[in-house]
Amino acid sequence: MNPKLHALRRPALAGALALFVVSAAGAAEVEVGLVTGGQQTGGISTREGTLDLAGGLLFGATVGWRVRPDGIVELAWSRQGSEATGDLATGPERFDVVIDTIEFGGLWETRPGNLRPFLGLSVGATRIAGPEQDFGDGWYFSGAIAGGVRYMLGEHALLRLEGRGTGVLISDGGALACSFPPGGCRLGVTGSTLGAFSARLAVAARF
């Protein structure tokens, strides 16, 4: 990656998050939530063969604001710790992988009331990398579709149950199984589509 672009990435992300918070603060209703659940992820293609990513626990956070009576705009982050395994051309592989996802999207509540079914769409970026890799590495475009129910726990809290399917467009040029110093990566990632499904439970405060 161009060093200048790499240096600008974090300030740009910080500016986008600041703009989001300012916009949310002026909204009529703001939601801040914590998420937990489980995620099952498919395999990822490398030049040496296919790696299987184990399912595991997921956690994250959301911030959203209501933009219409039945609609919410939301920014969400989630993380899953996984283990990559495979019998590759270079021999058996087994190592830890972190899957981070940052998404921006919207929710449509199909009916009012205390129990509100909803559908959601989002786009964003997903990072698939080992714990030794820099946070700026291993990001790919992703999108998700979700559905579930939101149960109002009074005026200032809610419970959310959700199923979510995510697709990640893996591009050529990535790397996995890296070690320090940078550049010591054993596996080169090839272009493919990675699918993941998660079941999630969230509790949110409403302001």
N, C-alpha and C positions, 0 to 999 in steps of 0.2 A: 504494500500500500504506500502511496505517496506520503512522505513524512508530514508535509504541510496539511494534507487532508486528515491524517491521523490526529494531528495536534488540534484541529478545529472540531473534531467529532464531539468531545466532551462538552466544550462551551456551547455548541449548537444544541446538544441534548438538554443541557441545563436551561438554556433559553426557552426551548419548547415546553419543558416542564413548568417553568415559571409562568409562561403565558397561559398554560392550562389552569394552573392554580388561581391566577388572577381572574380568568373567565369564570371558573367555578364559584369563586367567592361572590361574584355578582349575581349568581343564579338564584332563583326562588327556592330551590330545594337541592341540597348537596348531600351525597352519600359517600361515606368512607367505610370500606369493608376489608375484612381479613378472610382469606380463602384457604381451605385445605381439601384434600381428596387424594385420588389415585389416578395415575396415567399409564396407559399401555402404548408403547411406541414401537413402530416397525423396524425394519432393517435399513442400514445405510450402506451405499455402494462405495468401495474404494478400488484403487487400481490393483490391489492384491486380493480382492474378493469381497464378500458381503459380511458386514458385522451386524449381529443382532443386539438390539438395545433392550435391556430388561425393564419391565414395568416397575413402578415404585411410587412412593409417596410424593405428593405435590403440595406446595404452599405458595401463597402469594398475597397480593393486595390490590384493591381497586379504588378508584376515585371517579365519581360520576355526578352529573347534574341533569335535572329534568328540563327538557327543552319544549315539551308539549304535554298535555294531560296523559297521553299514553306512550310517551317516548323519552328515553334517557340516553345521553351520550356518555361514554365511559372510556377511561384509560386504565389498563390492567397490566400487571406484571405477575409472572409465575415462575417457579423454579422446581425442577425435578432432578434428583440425583439418580443416576442410572449406572449400569455396568455394561460395557460393550464386550462381546465375546464372538469369536469366530475361528474356524479352521481355514486359514488363509494360505496363499501360495508360499508365503515366507514362514509358515508355521502357526501354531495356536497363538491366539491373542486374547488377553483379558486385562481390562483397565477401566478405571472410573471415568464417567462422562457427566458433565453438568449441562442441563437443557434449560436455558433461560428464554422466556418469551415476553415481549412487550407488544401490546396490541391497543389499537384505537378503533372504537366501533360504536354501535348503537343497539339498544334493546327496544322492542315493541311489545308492550303489554296488551294482550288480546282482549282483556275485559277488566273493568274496575272491581273494587271490593278488597277485602282482606286477603283473599287468595287469588293471585294474579298470574295466570300462565303467560309465558313470554317466549319470543324468538329473538335471536341475536345474530348479528354479522359483524366481523371485525377483520382488519388487516394490520400487519405489523412486521416484526422481525423476530426470528428465533436464532438463538446461539447454541451451537452444539460443539463443545470443546472440553478438553481435559482440564483438571484443576491447576495444572502448571502453566496453561496458556494465558496470554493477556486478555483482559475483558473486551478489548476492541477486536479480537479475532473470532472467526467462526460464525459470523452473522449471515442469515439468509432470509429472503422474503417469505412471509407466511400469511395464511388467512384461515379463518375459522367460522364455523356455523354452530350455534348453540340453541338449546331449548330447555325449558324447565318451568319452575314455579317460584314466585316470590310471595312470602307470607308476611303480612304487616304485623309486627309485634308492638302495637300501640303507635303513637305519633312519631316516635324518635328512634325506632329500631325495626329491622326486618331480618328474616331468615330466607336464604335462597338455596334452592336445590337445582342442580344444572348438569346436563350432559353436553359435552363439547367435542366436536370433531375438528382436527387441525391438519392442514396440509402445508408442508414446507418444501419450497423449491430449492434443492441443493445444487449449487453451481460448481463447475470444475475449479480447481485451484486451491481448495481448502486442505487442511491437514489435521490429523489426529495422532494420539499417542506421542505427544511432544514432551520434551524434557528441557530443563535449564542447562546451558544457555539457549535462547531462542534459535530456531532453525534445526534443532535436533528432533525432527518428526519422522516417525517410521512409516506412516500411512498417508497416502494422498487421496483426497476425496474426489469422486467423479460425479458428474451431473445425474440427478435422479430426483424423484419425488418421495418424500417421507411422510407417512401418515401417523397420526396419534389420536387416541380417544381418551377422554378423561371424564370422571364423575366427580363433581365438586359440591362442597357445602360451604356457604359463606354466611357470615353475620356482619351486618352493616349498621352503622349509626346514621341517622338522618338529621339534617340541620335545616 
